[in-house]
Amino acid sequence: MNIEDEFNRALVAYIGLGVDIVPSLSRERVERLLGTTRAKDILPDLDMLLLEANSINIDWNQYSLNAAGDYVATSMQHRYPRLSPEALRAIAWKITYDWR
């Protein structure tokens, strides 16, 4: 697994897309995927990415909740073009859930 695939898979696992009913950050899922040592290395980057996504300014007069999630995913794709479509879906899912 190359580093980009590793990061994308870790992000999806961390958020719980395809596993949980609602987003829930799980260090344990990342540890199972990557091993404890590598998970400790990558988790701070995952947290920073999610903080950045959560800090994107949304004009709530312009966007519905779903459209805001799409906007955040598109913004993150422009900032980080190597994020996979699944990772972007996971980010949008987490952010829109947090905003409810």
Jmol script that loads the backbone (N, CA, C; Angstrom):
load data "model"
ATOM      1  N   MET A   1       0.858  -1.166   0.000  1.00  0.00           N
ATOM      2  CA  MET A   1       0.000   0.000   0.000  1.00  0.00           C
ATOM      3  C   MET A   1       0.907   1.234   0.000  1.00  0.00           C
ATOM      4  N   ASN A   2       0.690   2.140  -0.976  1.00  0.00           N
ATOM      5  CA  ASN A   2       1.506   3.347  -0.991  1.00  0.00           C
ATOM      6  C   ASN A   2       0.979   4.343   0.045  1.00  0.00           C
ATOM      7  N   ILE A   3       1.744   5.391   0.281  1.00  0.00           N
ATOM      8  CA  ILE A   3       1.430   6.335   1.359  1.00  0.00           C
ATOM      9  C   ILE A   3       0.094   7.045   1.145  1.00  0.00           C
ATOM     10  N   GLU A   4      -0.242   7.352  -0.112  1.00  0.00           N
ATOM     11  CA  GLU A   4      -1.521   8.011  -0.382  1.00  0.00           C
ATOM     12  C   GLU A   4      -2.691   7.073  -0.103  1.00  0.00           C
ATOM     13  N   ASP A   5      -2.573   5.835  -0.553  1.00  0.00           N
ATOM     14  CA  ASP A   5      -3.621   4.848  -0.275  1.00  0.00           C
ATOM     15  C   ASP A   5      -3.758   4.632   1.230  1.00  0.00           C
ATOM     16  N   GLU A   6      -2.627   4.551   1.892  1.00  0.00           N
ATOM     17  CA  GLU A   6      -2.619   4.349   3.344  1.00  0.00           C
ATOM     18  C   GLU A   6      -3.358   5.486   4.045  1.00  0.00           C
ATOM     19  N   PHE A   7      -3.050   6.714   3.672  1.00  0.00           N
ATOM     20  CA  PHE A   7      -3.677   7.873   4.306  1.00  0.00           C
ATOM     21  C   PHE A   7      -5.179   7.881   4.036  1.00  0.00           C
ATOM     22  N   ASN A   8      -5.572   7.672   2.789  1.00  0.00           N
ATOM     23  CA  ASN A   8      -6.993   7.663   2.439  1.00  0.00           C
ATOM     24  C   ASN A   8      -7.742   6.569   3.173  1.00  0.00           C
ATOM     25  N   ARG A   9      -7.194   5.380   3.201  1.00  0.00           N
ATOM     26  CA  ARG A   9      -7.846   4.268   3.899  1.00  0.00           C
ATOM     27  C   ARG A   9      -7.915   4.521   5.392  1.00  0.00           C
ATOM     28  N   ALA A  10      -6.855   5.102   5.949  1.00  0.00           N
ATOM     29  CA  ALA A  10      -6.851   5.416   7.380  1.00  0.00           C
ATOM     30  C   ALA A  10      -7.906   6.472   7.711  1.00  0.00           C
ATOM     31  N   LEU A  11      -8.059   7.465   6.858  1.00  0.00           N
ATOM     32  CA  LEU A  11      -9.054   8.514   7.092  1.00  0.00           C
ATOM     33  C   LEU A  11     -10.460   7.936   7.086  1.00  0.00           C
ATOM     34  N   VAL A  12     -10.747   7.100   6.097  1.00  0.00           N
ATOM     35  CA  VAL A  12     -12.074   6.471   6.003  1.00  0.00           C
ATOM     36  C   VAL A  12     -12.318   5.593   7.236  1.00  0.00           C
ATOM     37  N   ALA A  13     -11.319   4.822   7.626  1.00  0.00           N
ATOM     38  CA  ALA A  13     -11.455   3.964   8.811  1.00  0.00           C
ATOM     39  C   ALA A  13     -11.634   4.811  10.072  1.00  0.00           C
ATOM     40  N   TYR A  14     -10.882   5.870  10.201  1.00  0.00           N
ATOM     41  CA  TYR A  14     -10.942   6.742  11.379  1.00  0.00           C
ATOM     42  C   TYR A  14     -12.347   7.304  11.560  1.00  0.00           C
ATOM     43  N   ILE A  15     -12.949   7.741  10.475  1.00  0.00           N
ATOM     44  CA  ILE A  15     -14.289   8.338  10.527  1.00  0.00           C
ATOM     45  C   ILE A  15     -15.367   7.257  10.655  1.00  0.00           C
ATOM     46  N   GLY A  16     -15.116   6.102  10.096  1.00  0.00           N
ATOM     47  CA  GLY A  16     -16.065   5.000  10.202  1.00  0.00           C
ATOM     48  C   GLY A  16     -17.034   4.874   9.049  1.00  0.00           C
ATOM     49  N   LEU A  17     -16.711   5.491   7.915  1.00  0.00           N
ATOM     50  CA  LEU A  17     -17.580   5.391   6.736  1.00  0.00           C
ATOM     51  C   LEU A  17     -17.698   3.927   6.318  1.00  0.00           C
ATOM     52  N   GLY A  18     -18.927   3.481   6.139  1.00  0.00           N
ATOM     53  CA  GLY A  18     -19.166   2.108   5.747  1.00  0.00           C
ATOM     54  C   GLY A  18     -19.151   1.117   6.898  1.00  0.00           C
ATOM     55  N   VAL A  19     -18.893   1.615   8.099  1.00  0.00           N
ATOM     56  CA  VAL A  19     -18.814   0.745   9.275  1.00  0.00           C
ATOM     57  C   VAL A  19     -19.858   1.135  10.318  1.00  0.00           C
ATOM     58  N   ASP A  20     -19.933   2.410  10.611  1.00  0.00           N
ATOM     59  CA  ASP A  20     -20.824   2.921  11.647  1.00  0.00           C
ATOM     60  C   ASP A  20     -22.047   3.588  11.032  1.00  0.00           C
ATOM     61  N   ILE A  21     -23.092   3.694  11.820  1.00  0.00           N
ATOM     62  CA  ILE A  21     -24.318   4.362  11.385  1.00  0.00           C
ATOM     63  C   ILE A  21     -24.099   5.871  11.340  1.00  0.00           C
ATOM     64  N   VAL A  22     -23.322   6.370  12.271  1.00  0.00           N
ATOM     65  CA  VAL A  22     -22.970   7.786  12.318  1.00  0.00           C
ATOM     66  C   VAL A  22     -21.454   7.883  12.408  1.00  0.00           C
ATOM     67  N   PRO A  23     -20.882   8.993  11.961  1.00  0.00           N
ATOM     68  CA  PRO A  23     -19.429   9.138  12.062  1.00  0.00           C
ATOM     69  C   PRO A  23     -18.972   9.075  13.518  1.00  0.00           C
ATOM     70  N   SER A  24     -17.926   8.337  13.757  1.00  0.00           N
ATOM     71  CA  SER A  24     -17.337   8.255  15.101  1.00  0.00           C
ATOM     72  C   SER A  24     -15.850   7.998  14.934  1.00  0.00           C
ATOM     73  N   LEU A  25     -15.053   8.929  15.384  1.00  0.00           N
ATOM     74  CA  LEU A  25     -13.612   8.792  15.226  1.00  0.00           C
ATOM     75  C   LEU A  25     -13.103   7.652  16.098  1.00  0.00           C
ATOM     76  N   SER A  26     -12.356   6.745  15.470  1.00  0.00           N
ATOM     77  CA  SER A  26     -11.867   5.566  16.181  1.00  0.00           C
ATOM     78  C   SER A  26     -10.390   5.338  15.895  1.00  0.00           C
ATOM     79  N   ARG A  27      -9.578   5.592  16.887  1.00  0.00           N
ATOM     80  CA  ARG A  27      -8.156   5.313  16.779  1.00  0.00           C
ATOM     81  C   ARG A  27      -7.932   3.806  16.629  1.00  0.00           C
ATOM     82  N   GLU A  28      -8.789   3.026  17.279  1.00  0.00           N
ATOM     83  CA  GLU A  28      -8.639   1.577  17.239  1.00  0.00           C
ATOM     84  C   GLU A  28      -8.775   1.032  15.818  1.00  0.00           C
ATOM     85  N   ARG A  29      -9.712   1.583  15.037  1.00  0.00           N
ATOM     86  CA  ARG A  29      -9.850   1.118  13.650  1.00  0.00           C
ATOM     87  C   ARG A  29      -8.588   1.416  12.852  1.00  0.00           C
ATOM     88  N   VAL A  30      -7.983   2.568  13.088  1.00  0.00           N
ATOM     89  CA  VAL A  30      -6.746   2.926  12.382  1.00  0.00           C
ATOM     90  C   VAL A  30      -5.611   2.005  12.826  1.00  0.00           C
ATOM     91  N   GLU A  31      -5.558   1.709  14.116  1.00  0.00           N
ATOM     92  CA  GLU A  31      -4.527   0.797  14.612  1.00  0.00           C
ATOM     93  C   GLU A  31      -4.684  -0.597  14.017  1.00  0.00           C
ATOM     94  N   ARG A  32      -5.929  -1.077  13.891  1.00  0.00           N
ATOM     95  CA  ARG A  32      -6.141  -2.395  13.279  1.00  0.00           C
ATOM     96  C   ARG A  32      -5.717  -2.393  11.813  1.00  0.00           C
ATOM     97  N   LEU A  33      -5.940  -1.286  11.138  1.00  0.00           N
ATOM     98  CA  LEU A  33      -5.600  -1.175   9.721  1.00  0.00           C
ATOM     99  C   LEU A  33      -4.093  -1.063   9.494  1.00  0.00           C
ATOM    100  N   LEU A  34      -3.427  -0.227  10.292  1.00  0.00           N
ATOM    101  CA  LEU A  34      -2.029   0.122  10.029  1.00  0.00           C
ATOM    102  C   LEU A  34      -1.031  -0.411  11.043  1.00  0.00           C
ATOM    103  N   GLY A  35      -1.516  -0.882  12.163  1.00  0.00           N
ATOM    104  CA  GLY A  35      -0.623  -1.241  13.256  1.00  0.00           C
ATOM    105  C   GLY A  35      -0.464  -0.046  14.192  1.00  0.00           C
ATOM    106  N   THR A  36      -0.128  -0.324  15.418  1.00  0.00           N
ATOM    107  CA  THR A  36      -0.083   0.711  16.450  1.00  0.00           C
ATOM    108  C   THR A  36       0.940   1.801  16.150  1.00  0.00           C
ATOM    109  N   THR A  37       2.127   1.428  15.755  1.00  0.00           N
ATOM    110  CA  THR A  37       3.191   2.412  15.528  1.00  0.00           C
ATOM    111  C   THR A  37       2.839   3.358  14.389  1.00  0.00           C
ATOM    112  N   ARG A  38       2.427   2.812  13.263  1.00  0.00           N
ATOM    113  CA  ARG A  38       2.091   3.663  12.110  1.00  0.00           C
ATOM    114  C   ARG A  38       0.857   4.503  12.405  1.00  0.00           C
ATOM    115  N   ALA A  39      -0.105   3.951  13.124  1.00  0.00           N
ATOM    116  CA  ALA A  39      -1.306   4.709  13.488  1.00  0.00           C
ATOM    117  C   ALA A  39      -0.935   5.932  14.325  1.00  0.00           C
ATOM    118  N   LYS A  40      -0.014   5.760  15.269  1.00  0.00           N
ATOM    119  CA  LYS A  40       0.420   6.898  16.102  1.00  0.00           C
ATOM    120  C   LYS A  40       1.050   7.989  15.247  1.00  0.00           C
ATOM    121  N   ASP A  41       1.725   7.596  14.175  1.00  0.00           N
ATOM    122  CA  ASP A  41       2.350   8.565  13.274  1.00  0.00           C
ATOM    123  C   ASP A  41       1.320   9.327  12.450  1.00  0.00           C
ATOM    124  N   ILE A  42       0.272   8.648  12.013  1.00  0.00           N
ATOM    125  CA  ILE A  42      -0.663   9.232  11.050  1.00  0.00           C
ATOM    126  C   ILE A  42      -1.864   9.926  11.702  1.00  0.00           C
ATOM    127  N   LEU A  43      -2.228   9.530  12.917  1.00  0.00           N
ATOM    128  CA  LEU A  43      -3.416  10.104  13.557  1.00  0.00           C
ATOM    129  C   LEU A  43      -3.361  11.625  13.723  1.00  0.00           C
ATOM    130  N   PRO A  44      -2.230  12.212  14.088  1.00  0.00           N
ATOM    131  CA  PRO A  44      -2.209  13.685  14.169  1.00  0.00           C
ATOM    132  C   PRO A  44      -2.523  14.356  12.829  1.00  0.00           C
ATOM    133  N   ASP A  45      -2.072  13.762  11.727  1.00  0.00           N
ATOM    134  CA  ASP A  45      -2.364  14.316  10.407  1.00  0.00           C
ATOM    135  C   ASP A  45      -3.850  14.188  10.074  1.00  0.00           C
ATOM    136  N   LEU A  46      -4.458  13.080  10.462  1.00  0.00           N
ATOM    137  CA  LEU A  46      -5.893  12.905  10.244  1.00  0.00           C
ATOM    138  C   LEU A  46      -6.681  13.945  11.034  1.00  0.00           C
ATOM    139  N   ASP A  47      -6.283  14.145  12.288  1.00  0.00           N
ATOM    140  CA  ASP A  47      -6.960  15.148  13.118  1.00  0.00           C
ATOM    141  C   ASP A  47      -6.815  16.554  12.542  1.00  0.00           C
ATOM    142  N   MET A  48      -5.621  16.881  12.069  1.00  0.00           N
ATOM    143  CA  MET A  48      -5.394  18.212  11.492  1.00  0.00           C
ATOM    144  C   MET A  48      -6.226  18.410  10.230  1.00  0.00           C
ATOM    145  N   LEU A  49      -6.329  17.385   9.409  1.00  0.00           N
ATOM    146  CA  LEU A  49      -7.124  17.479   8.190  1.00  0.00           C
ATOM    147  C   LEU A  49      -8.598  17.718   8.534  1.00  0.00           C
ATOM    148  N   LEU A  50      -9.111  17.008   9.513  1.00  0.00           N
ATOM    149  CA  LEU A  50     -10.511  17.186   9.902  1.00  0.00           C
ATOM    150  C   LEU A  50     -10.750  18.557  10.540  1.00  0.00           C
ATOM    151  N   LEU A  51      -9.800  19.044  11.296  1.00  0.00           N
ATOM    152  CA  LEU A  51      -9.921  20.399  11.848  1.00  0.00           C
ATOM    153  C   LEU A  51      -9.957  21.433  10.721  1.00  0.00           C
ATOM    154  N   GLU A  52      -9.118  21.233   9.726  1.00  0.00           N
ATOM    155  CA  GLU A  52      -9.106  22.142   8.589  1.00  0.00           C
ATOM    156  C   GLU A  52     -10.441  22.096   7.842  1.00  0.00           C
ATOM    157  N   ALA A  53     -10.952  20.910   7.613  1.00  0.00           N
ATOM    158  CA  ALA A  53     -12.243  20.772   6.924  1.00  0.00           C
ATOM    159  C   ALA A  53     -13.346  21.446   7.729  1.00  0.00           C
ATOM    160  N   ASN A  54     -13.301  21.291   9.023  1.00  0.00           N
ATOM    161  CA  ASN A  54     -14.320  21.873   9.889  1.00  0.00           C
ATOM    162  C   ASN A  54     -14.213  23.394   9.976  1.00  0.00           C
ATOM    163  N   SER A  55     -13.067  23.942   9.614  1.00  0.00           N
ATOM    164  CA  SER A  55     -12.874  25.393   9.696  1.00  0.00           C
ATOM    165  C   SER A  55     -13.276  26.123   8.408  1.00  0.00           C
ATOM    166  N   ILE A  56     -13.674  25.383   7.385  1.00  0.00           N
ATOM    167  CA  ILE A  56     -14.088  26.020   6.133  1.00  0.00           C
ATOM    168  C   ILE A  56     -15.357  26.813   6.391  1.00  0.00           C
ATOM    169  N   ASN A  57     -15.333  28.050   5.998  1.00  0.00           N
ATOM    170  CA  ASN A  57     -16.459  28.952   6.232  1.00  0.00           C
ATOM    171  C   ASN A  57     -17.608  28.627   5.276  1.00  0.00           C
ATOM    172  N   ILE A  58     -18.780  28.427   5.841  1.00  0.00           N
ATOM    173  CA  ILE A  58     -19.975  28.086   5.057  1.00  0.00           C
ATOM    174  C   ILE A  58     -20.966  29.237   5.141  1.00  0.00           C
ATOM    175  N   ASP A  59     -21.439  29.681   3.999  1.00  0.00           N
ATOM    176  CA  ASP A  59     -22.512  30.678   3.946  1.00  0.00           C
ATOM    177  C   ASP A  59     -23.840  29.929   4.016  1.00  0.00           C
ATOM    178  N   TRP A  60     -24.425  29.879   5.197  1.00  0.00           N
ATOM    179  CA  TRP A  60     -25.645  29.103   5.405  1.00  0.00           C
ATOM    180  C   TRP A  60     -26.850  29.707   4.706  1.00  0.00           C
ATOM    181  N   ASN A  61     -26.731  30.928   4.230  1.00  0.00           N
ATOM    182  CA  ASN A  61     -27.803  31.512   3.417  1.00  0.00           C
ATOM    183  C   ASN A  61     -27.760  30.974   1.990  1.00  0.00           C
ATOM    184  N   GLN A  62     -26.623  30.410   1.621  1.00  0.00           N
ATOM    185  CA  GLN A  62     -26.422  29.914   0.263  1.00  0.00           C
ATOM    186  C   GLN A  62     -26.543  28.390   0.163  1.00  0.00           C
ATOM    187  N   TYR A  63     -26.197  27.668   1.225  1.00  0.00           N
ATOM    188  CA  TYR A  63     -26.091  26.215   1.154  1.00  0.00           C
ATOM    189  C   TYR A  63     -27.046  25.507   2.107  1.00  0.00           C
ATOM    190  N   SER A  64     -27.610  24.397   1.628  1.00  0.00           N
ATOM    191  CA  SER A  64     -28.301  23.462   2.507  1.00  0.00           C
ATOM    192  C   SER A  64     -27.216  22.626   3.201  1.00  0.00           C
ATOM    193  N   LEU A  65     -27.620  21.782   4.130  1.00  0.00           N
ATOM    194  CA  LEU A  65     -26.650  20.936   4.816  1.00  0.00           C
ATOM    195  C   LEU A  65     -25.911  20.023   3.837  1.00  0.00           C
ATOM    196  N   ASN A  66     -26.647  19.368   2.954  1.00  0.00           N
ATOM    197  CA  ASN A  66     -25.998  18.476   1.982  1.00  0.00           C
ATOM    198  C   ASN A  66     -25.107  19.237   1.016  1.00  0.00           C
ATOM    199  N   ALA A  67     -25.570  20.389   0.558  1.00  0.00           N
ATOM    200  CA  ALA A  67     -24.761  21.202  -0.352  1.00  0.00           C
ATOM    201  C   ALA A  67     -23.500  21.709   0.357  1.00  0.00           C
ATOM    202  N   ALA A  68     -23.615  22.007   1.639  1.00  0.00           N
ATOM    203  CA  ALA A  68     -22.447  22.441   2.408  1.00  0.00           C
ATOM    204  C   ALA A  68     -21.425  21.309   2.493  1.00  0.00           C
ATOM    205  N   GLY A  69     -21.899  20.091   2.675  1.00  0.00           N
ATOM    206  CA  GLY A  69     -20.985  18.947   2.686  1.00  0.00           C
ATOM    207  C   GLY A  69     -20.266  18.792   1.362  1.00  0.00           C
ATOM    208  N   ASP A  70     -20.999  18.971   0.276  1.00  0.00           N
ATOM    209  CA  ASP A  70     -20.385  18.915  -1.058  1.00  0.00           C
ATOM    210  C   ASP A  70     -19.360  20.034  -1.227  1.00  0.00           C
ATOM    211  N   TYR A  71     -19.687  21.215  -0.720  1.00  0.00           N
ATOM    212  CA  TYR A  71     -18.778  22.362  -0.804  1.00  0.00           C
ATOM    213  C   TYR A  71     -17.480  22.072  -0.038  1.00  0.00           C
ATOM    214  N   VAL A  72     -17.600  21.519   1.151  1.00  0.00           N
ATOM    215  CA  VAL A  72     -16.410  21.189   1.939  1.00  0.00           C
ATOM    216  C   VAL A  72     -15.585  20.131   1.215  1.00  0.00           C
ATOM    217  N   ALA A  73     -16.239  19.096   0.685  1.00  0.00           N
ATOM    218  CA  ALA A  73     -15.513  18.051  -0.036  1.00  0.00           C
ATOM    219  C   ALA A  73     -14.768  18.629  -1.239  1.00  0.00           C
ATOM    220  N   THR A  74     -15.430  19.501  -1.977  1.00  0.00           N
ATOM    221  CA  THR A  74     -14.793  20.127  -3.140  1.00  0.00           C
ATOM    222  C   THR A  74     -13.624  21.010  -2.705  1.00  0.00           C
ATOM    223  N   SER A  75     -13.819  21.761  -1.640  1.00  0.00           N
ATOM    224  CA  SER A  75     -12.739  22.614  -1.125  1.00  0.00           C
ATOM    225  C   SER A  75     -11.533  21.782  -0.705  1.00  0.00           C
ATOM    226  N   MET A  76     -11.793  20.669  -0.023  1.00  0.00           N
ATOM    227  CA  MET A  76     -10.694  19.815   0.419  1.00  0.00           C
ATOM    228  C   MET A  76     -10.030  19.122  -0.770  1.00  0.00           C
ATOM    229  N   GLN A  77     -10.809  18.797  -1.786  1.00  0.00           N
ATOM    230  CA  GLN A  77     -10.234  18.189  -2.989  1.00  0.00           C
ATOM    231  C   GLN A  77      -9.272  19.157  -3.673  1.00  0.00           C
ATOM    232  N   HIS A  78      -9.638  20.447  -3.707  1.00  0.00           N
ATOM    233  CA  HIS A  78      -8.748  21.445  -4.309  1.00  0.00           C
ATOM    234  C   HIS A  78      -7.477  21.625  -3.477  1.00  0.00           C
ATOM    235  N   ARG A  79      -7.623  21.569  -2.171  1.00  0.00           N
ATOM    236  CA  ARG A  79      -6.456  21.724  -1.292  1.00  0.00           C
ATOM    237  C   ARG A  79      -5.568  20.484  -1.298  1.00  0.00           C
ATOM    238  N   TYR A  80      -6.205  19.325  -1.371  1.00  0.00           N
ATOM    239  CA  TYR A  80      -5.499  18.044  -1.292  1.00  0.00           C
ATOM    240  C   TYR A  80      -5.982  17.133  -2.419  1.00  0.00           C
ATOM    241  N   PRO A  81      -5.482  17.334  -3.619  1.00  0.00           N
ATOM    242  CA  PRO A  81      -5.992  16.596  -4.781  1.00  0.00           C
ATOM    243  C   PRO A  81      -5.783  15.086  -4.716  1.00  0.00           C
ATOM    244  N   ARG A  82      -4.959  14.612  -3.826  1.00  0.00           N
ATOM    245  CA  ARG A  82      -4.728  13.167  -3.733  1.00  0.00           C
ATOM    246  C   ARG A  82      -5.688  12.465  -2.770  1.00  0.00           C
ATOM    247  N   LEU A  83      -6.602  13.216  -2.179  1.00  0.00           N
ATOM    248  CA  LEU A  83      -7.631  12.561  -1.380  1.00  0.00           C
ATOM    249  C   LEU A  83      -8.547  11.778  -2.308  1.00  0.00           C
ATOM    250  N   SER A  84      -8.856  10.570  -1.923  1.00  0.00           N
ATOM    251  CA  SER A  84      -9.708   9.708  -2.751  1.00  0.00           C
ATOM    252  C   SER A  84     -11.162  10.159  -2.659  1.00  0.00           C
ATOM    253  N   PRO A  85     -11.979   9.782  -3.637  1.00  0.00           N
ATOM    254  CA  PRO A  85     -13.413  10.090  -3.555  1.00  0.00           C
ATOM    255  C   PRO A  85     -14.046   9.555  -2.270  1.00  0.00           C
ATOM    256  N   GLU A  86     -13.626   8.377  -1.834  1.00  0.00           N
ATOM    257  CA  GLU A  86     -14.177   7.810  -0.601  1.00  0.00           C
ATOM    258  C   GLU A  86     -13.761   8.633   0.620  1.00  0.00           C
ATOM    259  N   ALA A  87     -12.521   9.097   0.650  1.00  0.00           N
ATOM    260  CA  ALA A  87     -12.063   9.935   1.759  1.00  0.00           C
ATOM    261  C   ALA A  87     -12.831  11.256   1.782  1.00  0.00           C
ATOM    262  N   LEU A  88     -13.079  11.811   0.610  1.00  0.00           N
ATOM    263  CA  LEU A  88     -13.850  13.061   0.537  1.00  0.00           C
ATOM    264  C   LEU A  88     -15.294  12.842   0.998  1.00  0.00           C
ATOM    265  N   ARG A  89     -15.874  11.700   0.646  1.00  0.00           N
ATOM    266  CA  ARG A  89     -17.227  11.366   1.129  1.00  0.00           C
ATOM    267  C   ARG A  89     -17.238  11.247   2.643  1.00  0.00           C
ATOM    268  N   ALA A  90     -16.198  10.630   3.193  1.00  0.00           N
ATOM    269  CA  ALA A  90     -16.105  10.473   4.643  1.00  0.00           C
ATOM    270  C   ALA A  90     -16.005  11.834   5.333  1.00  0.00           C
ATOM    271  N   ILE A  91     -15.210  12.723   4.771  1.00  0.00           N
ATOM    272  CA  ILE A  91     -15.087  14.072   5.341  1.00  0.00           C
ATOM    273  C   ILE A  91     -16.432  14.779   5.309  1.00  0.00           C
ATOM    274  N   ALA A  92     -17.094  14.755   4.167  1.00  0.00           N
ATOM    275  CA  ALA A  92     -18.399  15.427   4.043  1.00  0.00           C
ATOM    276  C   ALA A  92     -19.407  14.827   5.012  1.00  0.00           C
ATOM    277  N   TRP A  93     -19.409  13.509   5.144  1.00  0.00           N
ATOM    278  CA  TRP A  93     -20.313  12.822   6.064  1.00  0.00           C
ATOM    279  C   TRP A  93     -20.077  13.275   7.500  1.00  0.00           C
ATOM    280  N   LYS A  94     -18.806  13.327   7.900  1.00  0.00           N
ATOM    281  CA  LYS A  94     -18.442  13.742   9.269  1.00  0.00           C
ATOM    282  C   LYS A  94     -18.827  15.193   9.501  1.00  0.00           C
ATOM    283  N   ILE A  95     -18.492  16.047   8.587  1.00  0.00           N
ATOM    284  CA  ILE A  95     -18.751  17.485   8.771  1.00  0.00           C
ATOM    285  C   ILE A  95     -20.258  17.761   8.818  1.00  0.00           C
ATOM    286  N   THR A  96     -21.008  17.176   7.909  1.00  0.00           N
ATOM    287  CA  THR A  96     -22.459  17.443   7.917  1.00  0.00           C
ATOM    288  C   THR A  96     -23.115  16.856   9.159  1.00  0.00           C
ATOM    289  N   TYR A  97     -22.612  15.733   9.636  1.00  0.00           N
ATOM    290  CA  TYR A  97     -23.163  15.180  10.877  1.00  0.00           C
ATOM    291  C   TYR A  97     -22.866  16.125  12.045  1.00  0.00           C
ATOM    292  N   ASP A  98     -21.665  16.646  12.103  1.00  0.00           N
ATOM    293  CA  ASP A  98     -21.283  17.554  13.196  1.00  0.00           C
ATOM    294  C   ASP A  98     -22.113  18.840  13.176  1.00  0.00           C
ATOM    295  N   TRP A  99     -22.528  19.290  12.000  1.00  0.00           N
ATOM    296  CA  TRP A  99     -23.274  20.542  11.878  1.00  0.00           C
ATOM    297  C   TRP A  99     -24.755  20.390  12.173  1.00  0.00           C
ATOM    298  N   ARG A 100     -25.250  19.181  12.299  1.00  0.00           N
ATOM    299  CA  ARG A 100     -26.694  18.987  12.546  1.00  0.00           C
ATOM    300  C   ARG A 100     -27.094  19.530  13.884  1.00  0.00           C
TER     301      ARG A 100
END
end "model"
wireframe off; spacefill off
backbone 0.3
color backbone group
